[in-house]
Structure formats: structure tokens, C-alpha cells
Amino acid sequence: MAFTLDGKLVVAISSRALFDFEEENEVYEAGNSREYEALQRSRLHVLRLNPVSRSR
């Protein structure tokens, strides 16, 4: 039996609606892949303040 969404409310949220990626997008669209990678690596140390518990 195939999964169906009939009768279900489906909500899709873009990551751009949740997070501010403007700086990352500017670097990416400029076409400098090394600068984009460096920007992403510089942000690896950012910690989540309220991590979601996966145990339920």
C-alpha cells in the first residue's frame, strides 16, 4: 500500500525562512568556492543553544 497525504495538512518550511544565510549566499554566488568553504569552516564551532532531544 502506497503512502498518501490525502486528508493531511502538509507544511513545508524553507531553511531561508528560519535562518539568515545572506552572507553565505553572497559568497556562494560570487563563485569563490575556497572563500565559501572557509566561511563554512569558520562557523563549525557554533554551538546549538537549545538542542532538540531525540529520545522520546
Stockholm file with secondary structure:
# STOCKHOLM 1.0

chainA/1-56         MAFTLDGKLVVAISSRALFDFEEENEVYEAGNSREYEALQRSRLHVLRLNPVSRSR
#=GR chainA/1-56 SS CCCCCTTCCCCCCCHHHHSCCHHHHHHHHTTCHHHHHHHHHHTTTCCCSSCCCCCC
#=GC SS_cons        CCCCCTTCCCCCCCHHHHSCCHHHHHHHHTTCHHHHHHHHHHTTTCCCSSCCCCCC
//
